[in-house]
Amino acid sequence: MAGDRISTEHKGIRYREHATRLYQEPGKKKRPDRYYFIRHAVDGKVIEEGVGWESEGFTIQKVLLMRAQLQEAKRTGQGHRSLGERHEAAKAAEDERRQEVMTFADLAGRYLEWARASRKSTLPHDERRLRLHVLPVLGPMLLKDVRAPHVETLKVRGQEAGLAPASVAHNLQLVRLLFNWAARMDLYQGPNPTRLVRFPKLNNRRLRFLSYDEAERLLDALAERSQDMADMALVSLYAGLRFGEIRDLSWQDVDLEHGTIAVLDPKSGESRHAYLSERLKDMFERRKADRGDSQLVFPGRFGGKIDKVPRTFDRVVSELGFNNGVTDRRQKIVFHSLRHSFASWLALQGTPLLAIKELMGHKTVEMTMRYAHLIPDQKRSAVETLDQRASARKVVPLAAAGWRRNA
């Protein structure tokens, strides 16, 4: 508070004393440590700025020199007129120096530390993409020297290595993310080098979905291997949840009384509600009775979250022969195919697209339009109805009706 500041014999210099800490000038007695302030005018406004403690090296002589330098800067119009301006200039110089020596690998290391502390859900994928694809190309480069052609090189090398277009795009997206993160953290100043890079066009939409019979065969086979895996598959098939959403489910998200699940989308951070069929409700009640101390609905082996889809799923799909002879990856059955089957089943039974959008948690209706072709076509039905009505009527010969052509 201003009231505990003590004026010195020097104009514009005040201080406050530390409650307990002592300071001793050479050849003098100990006394309370002092924190100095400089009081001066900037643009006609009187301000008072803190300098520092004597014990940190800010002696009265140094404080007087600093005030004289500020006065000289105001008189000549050159230099920093306040300590605030001086601090900002020092910070900018340090940021510039840091950028002069920081490599892309240094940035990646800092980002991964932050991602671990923030428990970022994509951390395992980010680590793997950086290690295998991004750092071998960009890692040794100074951050300030990375340009669009270098990012293009990353794209081309991924394509030459046979990576899927989605994998190449994910690598580029990660580079874009790191530069945006660096800008937010004041580690980088300048344009994002990915802005001029054309990302691969993706066509990763799942085309194939399970029939009801295939789904039951899959659930039965999974249950023989792992009841946990079968239960997770059931949630995706009959509530449309992604694997990440299932993995993150805690018991406080499951409302058995009202038959709902509060789903936090790991991609957007937004929430939606899924609804429990009787079959799902029975499954959750069974699991809740046997849950023990875990707060997670589907805990991993050591109580934490499961990091990826268990291999049991792929083994069972292989044994059932669902992917035999399938070369188009969009036609292969993977765990995400279960969520795709959920939406496809809804469309086949005539569920409106907007309802499917909400149940799936899609950001835009365009994402839901991929299921539109499965919805029973009302336009076709309307035209067919005309034929049905015409055939149902008794056709009367025109002559019998008294119609004659004019002579």
C-alpha positions in Angstrom: 0.0 0.0 0.0 1.1 3.6 -0.7 0.8 4.5 3.0 3.8 2.4 4.1 6.2 4.0 1.5 8.8 6.3 3.0 10.3 9.3 1.2 14.1 9.6 1.0 16.2 12.8 0.8 16.3 12.3 -3.0 13.5 13.7 -5.1 11.2 11.1 -6.5 12.7 8.1 -4.6 10.7 6.2 -2.0 10.9 2.8 -0.4 9.1 0.4 1.8 10.7 -1.9 4.4 10.6 -5.7 4.6 8.7 -6.9 7.7 11.4 -9.5 8.7 14.3 -9.6 6.2 17.4 -7.5 7.1 20.1 -5.9 4.9 23.6 -4.7 5.8 25.5 -2.2 3.8 29.3 -2.6 3.9 30.6 -1.0 7.1 27.1 -0.2 8.5 24.6 -1.8 10.8 21.9 -4.2 9.7 18.5 -2.7 9.0 15.3 -3.8 7.3 15.7 -4.6 3.6 14.3 -1.8 1.4 12.2 -2.0 -1.8 12.7 1.2 -3.9 10.2 3.1 -6.1 10.8 5.8 -8.6 8.2 8.5 -8.9 8.2 10.6 -12.1 6.0 12.0 -14.8 5.3 10.5 -18.3 3.2 12.4 -20.8 2.1 14.7 -18.1 0.9 11.9 -15.8 2.7 11.1 -12.5 3.5 7.4 -12.1 5.4 5.5 -9.5 7.2 2.3 -10.6 8.8 -0.4 -8.5 12.5 -1.0 -8.9 13.6 -3.8 -6.6 15.1 -4.8 -3.3 18.4 -3.6 -2.0 19.3 -7.2 -1.2 18.9 -7.9 -5.0 21.4 -5.3 -5.9 19.2 -2.2 -6.3 21.1 0.1 -4.0 20.1 3.8 -3.6 23.0 4.7 -6.0 21.7 2.4 -8.7 18.2 3.7 -8.3 19.4 7.3 -8.6 21.2 6.4 -11.8 18.1 4.8 -13.2 16.0 7.8 -12.5 18.6 10.1 -14.1 18.5 7.9 -17.2 14.8 8.2 -17.4 14.9 11.9 -17.0 17.6 12.1 -19.8 15.4 10.0 -22.1 12.5 12.3 -21.6 14.6 15.4 -22.3 16.3 14.1 -25.4 13.4 11.9 -26.7 15.8 9.0 -27.0 15.7 5.8 -24.9 13.1 4.5 -22.5 11.0 7.0 -20.6 9.8 4.5 -18.0 10.8 1.3 -16.3 7.8 -0.4 -18.0 9.1 0.6 -21.4 12.6 -0.7 -20.4 11.1 -4.1 -19.2 9.1 -4.5 -22.5 12.2 -3.7 -24.5 14.3 -6.2 -22.5 11.6 -8.9 -22.9 11.4 -8.3 -26.7 15.2 -8.6 -26.9 15.1 -11.8 -25.0 12.3 -13.2 -27.2 14.3 -12.2 -30.3 17.5 -13.8 -28.9 15.5 -17.0 -28.1 14.1 -17.1 -31.6 17.6 -16.7 -33.0 18.7 -20.0 -31.4 15.5 -22.0 -31.0 15.2 -25.0 -33.4 11.9 -26.7 -34.4 13.0 -29.7 -32.2 13.3 -27.3 -29.2 9.8 -26.0 -29.9 8.5 -29.6 -30.2 10.0 -30.5 -26.8 8.4 -27.5 -25.1 5.0 -28.3 -26.7 5.1 -31.9 -25.6 5.9 -30.9 -22.0 2.9 -28.6 -22.1 0.7 -31.3 -23.7 1.7 -33.8 -21.0 0.9 -31.2 -18.2 -2.4 -30.4 -19.9 -3.2 -34.1 -20.4 -3.9 -33.5 -24.0 -5.8 -36.4 -25.5 -3.8 -36.4 -28.8 -0.4 -36.6 -27.0 0.4 -40.2 -28.0 -0.4 -39.4 -31.7 1.5 -36.1 -31.6 4.6 -37.8 -30.1 4.6 -40.5 -32.7 4.1 -38.2 -35.7 6.8 -35.9 -34.5 9.3 -38.7 -33.9 8.6 -40.7 -37.1 7.8 -38.0 -39.7 8.1 -34.3 -38.7 11.4 -34.1 -36.7 13.5 -36.0 -39.2 12.7 -33.2 -41.7 12.2 -30.0 -39.7 13.8 -30.8 -36.3 17.3 -29.4 -36.9 16.1 -26.2 -38.5 16.0 -22.9 -36.7 12.4 -22.0 -36.0 12.7 -18.6 -37.7 14.1 -20.2 -40.9 11.2 -22.7 -41.5 9.3 -21.6 -44.6 6.6 -23.1 -46.8 9.0 -25.0 -49.1 10.3 -26.9 -46.1 6.8 -27.8 -45.1 6.2 -28.9 -48.7 9.3 -31.2 -48.4 7.6 -32.8 -45.4 4.5 -33.4 -47.4 6.3 -34.8 -50.4 8.4 -37.2 -48.3 5.3 -38.5 -46.6 3.7 -39.1 -49.9 6.9 -40.8 -51.3 7.0 -43.0 -48.2 3.5 -44.3 -49.0 1.6 -42.5 -46.2 -2.1 -42.2 -46.6 -3.4 -38.7 -47.5 -4.9 -38.5 -44.0 -1.6 -39.3 -42.4 0.2 -36.6 -44.5 -2.5 -34.1 -43.6 -2.2 -34.9 -39.9 1.6 -34.3 -40.0 1.0 -30.9 -41.7 -1.8 -30.0 -39.2 0.6 -30.8 -36.3 3.2 -28.4 -37.8 0.5 -25.7 -38.1 -0.6 -26.4 -34.5 3.0 -26.1 -33.2 3.6 -22.7 -34.9 0.2 -21.4 -33.6 1.0 -22.6 -30.1 4.5 -21.0 -30.3 2.9 -17.6 -31.3 0.5 -17.8 -28.3 3.4 -18.5 -26.0 5.6 -15.7 -27.4 8.1 -18.2 -28.7 7.7 -17.2 -32.3 6.8 -14.1 -34.2 5.9 -14.2 -37.8 3.5 -15.9 -40.3 2.7 -19.6 -40.0 4.7 -21.3 -42.8 1.9 -23.8 -43.4 -0.5 -21.1 -44.6 0.8 -21.3 -48.2 0.9 -25.2 -48.2 -1.9 -27.0 -49.9 -3.1 -29.9 -47.8 -3.9 -33.3 -49.4 -7.6 -33.7 -50.3 -9.1 -36.3 -48.1 -11.7 -38.9 -48.8 -11.6 -40.9 -45.7 -15.4 -41.2 -45.2 -16.3 -44.7 -44.1 -18.5 -46.3 -46.8 -19.2 -49.7 -45.2 -21.4 -50.3 -42.2 -22.4 -53.5 -40.4 -25.7 -55.2 -40.9 -27.6 -56.1 -37.7 -26.6 -59.7 -38.1 -22.9 -58.8 -38.5 -23.1 -56.6 -35.5 -24.5 -59.4 -33.3 -21.9 -61.8 -34.5 -19.2 -59.3 -33.7 -20.6 -58.6 -30.2 -20.8 -62.3 -29.4 -17.3 -63.0 -30.6 -15.9 -60.0 -28.7 -17.7 -61.2 -25.5 -15.9 -64.6 -25.7 -12.6 -62.8 -25.7 -13.2 -59.7 -23.6 -16.4 -58.5 -22.0 -15.0 -55.0 -21.7 -14.3 -54.9 -25.4 -17.8 -56.1 -26.2 -19.3 -53.5 -23.9 -17.4 -50.7 -25.5 -18.4 -51.9 -29.0 -22.1 -52.0 -27.8 -21.8 -48.3 -26.7 -20.5 -47.3 -30.1 -23.1 -49.3 -32.0 -26.1 -48.2 -30.0 -25.2 -44.7 -28.8 -22.8 -43.6 -31.6 -19.9 -42.7 -29.3 -16.3 -42.4 -30.6 -13.6 -44.5 -29.0 -12.1 -41.5 -27.2 -15.5 -40.6 -25.8 -16.1 -44.1 -24.5 -12.6 -44.2 -23.0 -13.2 -40.9 -21.2 -16.6 -41.9 -19.7 -16.9 -41.6 -16.0 -19.8 -42.8 -13.9 -20.9 -39.2 -13.2 -21.6 -38.9 -17.0 -24.0 -41.9 -17.0 -27.6 -41.1 -15.8 -29.3 -44.4 -15.5 -32.4 -42.9 -14.0 -33.1 -40.7 -17.0 -31.4 -43.0 -19.6 -28.8 -40.5 -20.8 -25.0 -40.1 -21.2 -23.3 -36.7 -21.0 -20.7 -36.9 -23.7 -17.7 -34.5 -23.8 -16.4 -34.3 -27.3 -12.6 -34.6 -27.1 -12.2 -32.8 -30.4 -14.3 -29.7 -29.9 -14.6 -29.7 -26.1 -18.4 -29.3 -26.5 -20.9 -31.6 -24.9 -24.0 -33.5 -26.1 -26.3 -36.1 -24.8 -26.6 -39.7 -25.9 -29.5 -41.9 -25.0 -29.6 -45.4 -23.5 -31.6 -48.2 -25.0 -32.8 -50.9 -22.6 -29.9 -53.0 -23.8 -27.4 -50.3 -23.0 -29.0 -49.6 -19.7 -28.8 -53.2 -18.7 -25.1 -53.3 -19.6 -24.3 -50.1 -17.6 -26.2 -51.4 -14.6 -24.2 -54.7 -14.7 -20.9 -52.8 -14.9 -21.9 -50.4 -12.2 -22.6 -53.2 -9.8 -19.1 -54.6 -10.4 -17.2 -51.3 -10.8 -15.2 -51.4 -7.6 -13.5 -48.1 -6.8 -12.9 -46.8 -10.3 -14.6 -43.6 -11.4 -14.1 -44.6 -15.1 -16.7 -46.8 -16.8 -14.0 -48.6 -18.8 -10.7 -48.4 -16.8 -7.5 -49.7 -18.2 -5.5 -52.6 -16.7 -3.9 -50.3 -14.1 -6.9 -48.2 -13.4 -6.1 -45.3 -15.9 -7.5 -44.5 -19.2 -7.1 -46.9 -22.2 -4.8 -45.1 -24.7 -6.0 -46.9 -27.9 -8.5 -49.5 -29.2 -7.4 -52.9 -27.8 -5.9 -55.3 -30.4 -8.6 -57.8 -29.4 -11.0 -55.9 -31.7 -8.9 -56.2 -34.8 -8.2 -59.9 -34.1 -11.9 -60.7 -33.8 -12.7 -58.8 -37.0 -10.0 -60.7 -38.7 -11.3 -64.1 -37.4 -14.8 -63.2 -38.6 -13.5 -62.5 -42.0 -15.1 -59.1 -42.3 -12.1 -57.6 -44.1 -11.2 -60.5 -46.3 -10.3 -59.3 -49.8 -11.0 -55.7 -48.9 -8.4 -53.3 -50.3 -10.1 -49.9 -50.0 -9.4 -48.7 -46.5 -12.8 -46.9 -46.4 -14.5 -50.3 -46.8 -12.6 -52.0 -44.0 -14.3 -52.6 -40.6 -12.5 -50.7 -37.8 -13.8 -49.6 -34.4 -15.0 -46.3 -35.9 -17.2 -48.4 -38.3 -19.4 -49.1 -35.3 -20.3 -45.4 -34.9 -20.8 -45.2 -38.7 -23.2 -48.2 -38.4 -25.2 -46.4 -35.7 -25.8 -43.4 -37.9 -26.5 -45.5 -41.0 -29.1 -47.6 -39.1 -30.8 -44.3 -37.9 -30.9 -43.1 -41.5 -32.3 -46.4 -42.8 -35.2 -46.2 -40.4 -36.0 -42.6 -41.6 -34.6 -40.5 -38.8 -34.3 -36.9 -39.8 -30.8 -35.6 -40.7 -30.9 -32.9 -38.0 -31.6 -35.5 -35.3 -28.8 -37.7 -36.6 -26.5 -34.6 -36.5 -27.3 -34.0 -32.9 -26.9 -37.6 -31.9 -23.6 -37.9 -33.7 -22.2 -34.6 -32.3 -21.4 -33.3 -35.8 -20.3 -29.7 -36.0 -22.1 -29.1 -39.3 -25.0 -30.7 -41.2 -22.7 -31.2 -44.1 -20.9 -33.9 -42.1 -24.3 -35.6 -41.6 -25.2 -35.4 -45.3 -23.1 -38.5 -46.1 -26.1 -40.5 -44.6 -28.8 -38.8 -46.6 -28.8 -41.4 -49.4 -29.8 -44.0 -46.9 -33.0 -42.2 -45.7 -36.1 -43.6 -47.5 -36.7 -41.3 -50.4 -39.9 -39.3 -49.9 -39.8 -37.8 -53.4 -39.6 -41.3 -55.0 -42.5 -42.5 -52.7 -44.6 -39.5 -53.8 -44.2 -40.3 -57.5 -44.9 -44.0 -56.9 -48.0 -43.1 -55.1 -49.3 -41.4 -58.3 -48.9 -44.7 -60.1 -50.7 -46.6 -57.4 -53.6 -44.2 -57.4 -54.0 -44.3 -61.1 -53.9 -48.1 -61.3 -56.5 -48.3 -58.5 -59.0 -46.2 -60.5 -61.3 -47.9 -63.1 -60.2 -46.7 -66.5 -63.3 -45.7 -68.6 -63.0 -45.8 -72.5 -63.1 -42.3 -73.9 -65.8 -43.2 -76.5 -68.0 -44.6 -73.8 -67.7 -41.4 -71.9 -69.2 -39.5 -74.8 -66.0 -38.0 -76.1 -65.8 -37.5 -79.9 -63.1 -35.9 -82.1 -64.4 -32.8 -83.8 -65.0 -33.3 -87.6 
